[in-house]
């Protein structure tokens, strides 16, 4: 999406906490984006929304929502056309 990011992730049992993982992702991507844009300073908003997925059915619903978000926004006709979607089968 042009103004936000959706991630669906599964962290390994011994992985850092979600908050630490998000800090690392946001820190790295902010640095890279600011380099590309020729700027410095805050890139991401401080807020995040995270949600623990509790069932396979809920996971399917969330993945469908994320994949179809650019379609709903009118940016593409099908989710496969959105060039920034990365889908890796578990």
C-alpha positions in Angstrom: 0.0 0.0 0.0 1.3 3.5 -0.7 0.8 4.7 2.9 1.1 1.6 5.2 2.3 -2.0 5.4 0.7 -5.2 6.3 2.7 -8.1 7.5 1.6 -11.6 8.5 4.5 -13.4 10.2 5.1 -16.5 12.2 7.9 -16.1 14.7 10.1 -19.1 15.7 9.8 -20.3 19.2 13.3 -18.8 20.1 12.9 -15.6 18.1 13.1 -12.2 19.7 9.8 -10.8 21.0 7.4 -9.3 18.4 8.1 -5.8 19.6 11.8 -6.3 19.1 11.3 -7.8 15.7 9.1 -4.9 14.6 11.7 -2.4 15.9 14.4 -4.0 13.8 12.2 -4.2 10.7 11.0 -0.6 11.1 14.5 0.7 11.9 16.1 -1.0 8.9 13.4 -0.1 6.4 13.3 3.5 7.7 17.0 3.9 7.1 16.8 2.5 3.6 13.7 4.5 2.6 15.2 7.7 4.0 18.4 7.0 1.9 16.3 6.6 -1.2 14.3 9.7 -0.5 17.3 11.8 0.4 16.0 12.6 3.9 16.5 11.9 7.5 14.3 11.6 10.6 11.2 9.6 11.5 9.8 7.6 8.7 7.2 5.3 10.4 4.5 6.3 12.8 5.1 5.1 16.3 1.9 3.1 16.5 1.4 -0.5 15.3 -1.5 -2.8 15.4 -0.7 -6.4 16.1 -3.0 -9.3 16.5 -2.4 -12.9 17.6 -4.0 -15.4 15.1 -5.8 -18.1 17.0 -7.1 -20.4 14.3 -6.5 -21.5 10.8 -9.8 -20.0 9.7 -8.8 -16.6 11.2 -5.4 -16.9 9.4 -7.1 -17.4 6.1 -9.4 -14.4 6.7 -6.5 -12.2 7.6 -4.3 -13.3 4.6 -7.3 -12.7 2.3 -7.7 -9.2 3.7 -4.1 -8.3 3.4 -3.8 -9.7 -0.2 -7.0 -7.9 -1.3 -6.2 -4.6 0.4 -4.7 -3.0 -2.8 -7.7 -4.3 -4.8 -10.1 -2.7 -2.3 -8.2 0.6 -2.5 -8.6 0.5 -6.3 -4.9 0.3 -7.1 -5.1 -3.0 -9.0 -7.8 -5.3 -10.3 -6.4 -8.5 -8.7 -4.0 -9.0 -5.8 -1.6 -10.8 -8.1 -1.1 -7.4 -10.0 0.2 -5.6 -6.9 4.0 -5.6 -7.4 4.7 -5.3 -3.6 3.0 -8.5 -2.5 5.3 -11.3 -1.2 3.6 -14.5 -0.5 5.6 -17.5 0.8 3.8 -20.7 1.4 4.6 -22.1 4.9 
